[in-house]
Amino acid sequence: MAANANKIKEDANKELAAAVPAMEAAADAVNCLDIKMLQELKGFGSPHDDVVRVCAAVLIMKGEKNTTWNSAQKMMGNPQKFKDSLVSFDANNIAEKVTN
């Protein structure tokens, strides 16, 4: 039984080690955003599909069901508050239904 527990622990540590660089890259990406960039982004009338997908992913991570561009613009309504919410986002406690 101890061998099985050690194997599970080892597998979990490998997965965590693989995830850490992605989490650090995401934090760096958020930190490089400035308010003017976010104001410009929310002002786009019809952004590239990749922009819409990223914003939809953020909405999903925040637990929103409506992932339209209009919802994304509302989410960014106050750019400073939006950035603060990204900086303080607790990625360690995302609801399981969101990640599945």
HELIX and SHEET records of a PDB file:
HELIX    1   1 ALA A    2  ASN A   31  1                                  30    
HELIX    2   2 ILE A   35  LYS A   42  1                                   8    
HELIX    3   3 ASP A   49  MET A   61  1                                  13    
HELIX    4   4 TRP A   69  MET A   75  1                                   7    
HELIX    5   5 PRO A   79  VAL A   87  1                                   9    
HELIX    6   6 ALA A   91  ASN A   93  5                                   3    
HELIX    7   7 GLU A   96  THR A   99  1                                   4    
END                                                                             
